[in-house]
Amino acid sequence: MEQDKIVSEIKKLSLSQKLILTQDIWDSIALERGNLPMPDWQKSELERRYSQYKQGNLALHDWREVHEGLREKYR
């Protein structure tokens, strides 16, 4: 199916149908994420951060604290 035709069909959907479709698309991407190649720059950054973590030079934060801080900042 051509992209233009897909977009045309999506525009005909109700908001709730679009949201369900979006979730289905994200779910299918999540299932295939192992097939996505990681760029070299991203691998290098992960290695750098992991090295900092192993050396004790990286401050880690609890997700709840981060989430709460962001909620406060953008309220």
C-alpha angles and dihedrals in degrees: 000000000000118000093238091054091048091051090048091053092046091054089059092059124097119247092258091050090050091051092050090048090049091053091048090051092049090048091052091048090051091054091052099041091109088065095057113098116231114228117241092243090057093048089051092050092049091049091049093050093044090051090051089049093051091049091050092244097118123082112223122205131203111247092233091057092048092047093048092048092051092048090052093046095050101036 
